Amino acid sequence: MRDPHGCRRRDRREARSVSERERAVSEPGGNRLGAGAEPGGSPASIAAYASKGGKARQAQRLTLARVSAVLVFDTPEAVRRSCEQLARWGAAKMLPGSVLGAAVRAGEVALKAMETTVTFETVEALSGDVAALRAERDQLVQELELLRQRRTA
C-alpha cells in the first residue's frame, strides 16, 4: 500500500520514528533521559533524570502547611481569594474534585457563619435602639399626660 507521496506507509512510519529519535538525541534538552544521557543510558543518568522529576513534582505537591497558609476563611474577601486559589488548583488537577467540593463547602459555611454573626450584631444594635426609642416614647407620653392634666385643672 502506497501513500500519495509514493512511499510505503510502513517505511514512512519507520523513517519518522528514526528522525524523531535522532532529533531528540541531537537537540539540547531534547533527550528525555537528561543532559548527556544516551537513549540506552547508564542507570546513574536515568536515576538522576528520575530524581529531577520527582523533586519537581514534590515542589508542586500541596502540603498541609502550604494549604493552611493559602486557604484562609476569616473574612469574606479571604474566602473569595481562597476559592479562586482552589479553582486554580482544580484546573491544574492538583486536587481531586471531591476535595475541591469539600473545601468550597467549608468556605460557604464560613461565609454563612460570618453572615450570622453580622446579622446577630445588627439585631443586637437595633434592639438597643428600639429599647431607647421605647423609653423616649414612654417619657413623652408621661409629659403629655402632665400637660393635659395642667390644662384641665
C-alpha positions in Angstrom: 0.0 0.0 0.0 1.4 3.4 -1.0 0.6 6.9 0.2 0.2 10.0 -2.1 4.0 10.5 -2.0 4.7 7.1 -3.4 6.2 5.7 -0.1 5.1 2.6 1.5 3.3 3.5 4.7 5.4 1.3 6.9 8.6 2.8 5.6 7.3 6.3 6.3 6.4 5.5 9.9 9.8 3.9 10.4 11.5 7.0 8.9 9.6 9.3 11.1 10.4 7.4 14.3 14.1 7.3 13.4 14.2 11.0 12.7 12.4 11.8 15.9 14.9 9.7 17.9 17.8 11.4 16.1 16.3 14.8 16.8 15.7 14.0 20.5 19.3 13.0 21.0 20.9 15.8 18.9 18.8 18.7 20.3 19.9 20.3 23.5 17.5 19.4 26.3 15.6 17.2 23.8 16.8 13.9 25.3 14.2 12.6 27.7 16.9 10.9 29.8 18.7 14.1 30.8 21.7 16.0 29.7 24.4 13.9 28.1 22.5 10.6 28.5 22.1 8.3 25.6 18.8 6.5 24.9 20.2 3.3 26.4 21.9 5.4 29.1 23.5 4.3 32.3 21.4 3.7 35.3 23.0 6.6 37.1 21.9 9.1 34.4 18.4 7.6 34.3 18.3 7.8 38.1 19.4 11.5 38.0 16.7 12.3 35.5 14.0 10.5 37.6 15.2 12.3 40.7 14.8 15.7 39.0 11.3 14.8 38.0 10.5 13.6 41.5 11.8 16.8 43.1 9.9 19.0 40.7 6.7 17.0 41.4 7.3 17.3 45.2 7.8 21.0 44.9 4.3 21.3 43.4 2.7 18.9 45.9 0.3 20.5 48.3 1.2 20.1 51.9 -0.9 20.9 54.9 1.3 23.8 55.8 1.0 25.3 52.3 -2.7 24.8 52.1 -3.2 26.2 55.6 -1.2 29.3 54.7 -3.1 29.9 51.5 -6.7 29.0 52.4 -7.9 31.5 55.0 -11.6 31.8 55.8 -11.6 34.7 58.3 -13.1 37.5 56.1 -15.4 37.4 53.1 -12.5 38.7 50.9 -10.2 36.0 52.2 -12.9 33.4 51.4 -13.2 34.7 47.8 -9.4 34.6 47.3 -9.3 31.1 48.8 -12.0 29.9 46.4 -10.1 31.4 43.5 -7.0 29.5 44.6 -9.0 26.3 44.9 -10.2 26.9 41.3 -6.6 27.3 40.1 -5.6 24.1 41.9 -8.5 22.3 40.4 -7.7 23.4 36.9 -4.1 22.3 37.4 -5.5 18.9 38.7 -3.6 19.3 41.9 -6.7 18.3 43.9 -9.5 15.8 43.1 -13.0 17.2 42.6 -14.4 15.8 45.8 -11.7 17.6 47.8 -12.4 20.8 45.9 -16.1 20.5 46.6 -15.4 19.9 50.3 -13.1 22.9 50.5 -15.6 25.2 48.7 -18.3 24.0 51.0 -16.1 24.9 54.0 -15.8 28.4 52.6 -19.6 28.6 52.2 -20.1 27.5 55.8 -17.5 30.1 56.9 -19.4 32.8 55.0 -22.7 31.7 56.5 -21.2 31.9 60.0 -19.8 35.4 59.3 -23.2 36.4 57.9 -24.9 35.0 61.0 -22.5 36.9 63.3 -23.1 40.2 61.4 -26.9 39.6 61.5 -26.8 38.9 65.2 -24.7 42.0 65.9 -27.1 44.1 63.8 -30.1 42.7 65.6 -28.5 43.5 69.0 -27.7 47.0 67.9 -31.3 47.5 66.6 -32.9 46.1 69.7 -30.8 48.5 71.8 -32.1 51.4 69.6 -35.7 50.1 69.9 -35.4 50.0 73.7 -34.0 53.6 73.8 -36.9 54.7 71.5 -39.5 53.0 73.7 -38.0 54.7 76.8 -38.2 58.1 75.0 -41.7 57.4 73.9 -42.8 56.5 77.4 -41.2 59.7 78.7 -43.1 61.8 76.1 -46.3 60.1 76.9 -45.8 61.0 80.6 -45.0 64.6 79.7 -48.1 64.7 77.5 -50.3 63.5 80.3 -48.9 66.1 82.7 -49.6 68.8 80.2 -53.2 67.5 79.7 -53.7 67.5 83.5 -52.5 71.1 83.8 -54.9 72.2 81.1 -57.9 70.6 82.7 -57.0 71.8 86.1 
